[in-house]
Amino acid sequence: MASWLTPRHTLTERQSRSLLLLSFSVPLLLWSLISYVPFIWHPNVEVTDPGDVGYFKVGMSLEQEAFAKERDKVVASGGIAPEGIAVNPIYLPAPHKVATAFYTAFTTEPKRRSEQWLHESLWHSITIIFWGFSLSSIFGIPLGVICGTYAVASRMSEPFVEFFRYFPAPAFGALAVAVLGIHDAPKITIIFIGTFFQQVLVVANTTRKLDMSLVEAAMTLGAGRAQLLFRVVVPGILPDLYRDARILLGWAWTYLIVAELIGASSGITWFITQQARYQNFDNVFAAIMMIGFIGLSTDIVLGKLGNVMFRWQKAA
Amino acid sequence: MNYKEFEHQSYLQQSDEVKQRFTAIKQRDVLLDVKHLGKNFEGANGTIKALQDVSFQVHRREFITVIGPSGCGKSTLVRLLAGLETASGGVVELSGEPVVDPGPGRGMVFQGYTLFPWLTVKRNIMFGLQMQGLSDANAEGEALQWIDLIGLDRFAEHYPHQLSGGMKQRVAIARALATRPKILLMDEPFGALDAQTRAKMQRYLLEIWRNIDITIIFITHDLDEAIYLADRILVLDAHPGRVHDFIEVPVPRPRHPAQTADPTFVALKQHIESIIHPVETGDEDDLNLIRLTRVGDDV
């Protein structure tokens, strides 16, 4: 046990596997406890038999205090007491309900013709992320590399970028809609603004971390200026750029929710708000988790791909 | 053995064979001419003089080692020769041409190997050749010959992280020599290696040097290494870095590890030792011995 507290202590394959399992099963266990053990939390009562209470209906959910008050009133006046079971509020669905919703959300037809199926919403969100992140990377990565390589470029652009990145990207929502209309363009713009300025600074810092002696070695071997940039700096930082991109892609997802709320609501955010309005909280939870799964699985795939692409790196 | 025993043996005493060798060397062209070289660094506490009025000449195919106490500007000197730093005063001339920026005329080997980790051994050696405009096919042909020469045939397609320190440094030497520089600058190249590998690399470097037309300037802080390898040793003083002496090594060639026990070798070593580490007289580096607990031999 003491050795686990040694900084950077390495775990065996089996240990890290069981810890991985634990990291997911602990939250799930807590959620199950709250959902399935009747005496933990369960602040509401779901009516199973309305008895003589006029406005009670089977399936209705209300706070325990209110239920007890009505029951006492009815009992005092000689009527039949209502019966009910302890339940959690509607906004905390049990794990099995969310699990079911994972499937049914895809098979449930939209309530209105104009509305989208879940998979259509998801796909739309993914395209928004793709375009916002790609556009940001096309401009941000080269600018970052140049800032990290040449002091002149760094002094000329980084102070402004540093200033601009403190502007909250969602604050540009109304402006983006006014300029670009209500459809996808302003949403892509929000993701672009949210990602681009961070990206320039992160990439510039990554570039600056390249071992200067590699550049010097290349100079003594006769490399010219362009060759230093394209044959030494760029290949030297490529694995780190790739890692930065993975982290920034995660940030792009957090901007998605705001981006999709501006203008015409769309994508997975639209699905979530719509389902919350219908009080289908199992669908809401399923959709939120879906974003988590998409994010996690993309990152795992990109991580594995990175290991294949950058085989020249020491195994971390 | 102490210094007294060797007092009769001048560290400069050369056998006829060695004398002849130096006469021959002096008749060769002057390849590197360093004239009144100075370098200042602007620090937070004012100007630091790293090098002051350093002048010396190196003949073609000479093997020079540079040694001196820490802070004598050894590394600064070699970086100036490579063109990686700009001099504050004076000039460096290579075959009469002033050195202003780094270029393929001067190969450099760093202590930290500095192989490109994303390139295989073969492609690392090809790098300089490609920079000179050689076609990939020609560069590859040349690189393979060098790989053969350094005995790493089986590792041509390996990446640097898969090699040992000694192998990495062999690749770095081959990479620097592949562009056929006139001079090879080495900044404590074997400093990070263990003693055994280091001895192997020293023999190995001498072997390469014997077989190709290359002049070597080799920085080290290891006295044995400095004497074992060199024709002449440039001894520097510190604060500011100046030339203290430029000593002709009287140990005959070809060198062999057993020569480190030769009287000439030992005498020279003790002489340089006395320059680099003079008898301390109340220096600020002295330990405050009073504060140490006295411990007997029978702890």
Interface residues (C-beta under 8 A of the other chain):
Chain A: D211 S213 L214 E216 A217 A218 M219 T220 L221 G222 A223 G224 Q227 R231 V232 P235 G236 L238 F310 R311 W312 Q313 K314
Chain B: A82 G83 L84 D101 P102 G103 P104 R106 G107 M108 F110 G112 T114 F116 P117 W118 L119 F127 G128 M131 Q132 Y159 P160 H161 R175 A176 T179 L185
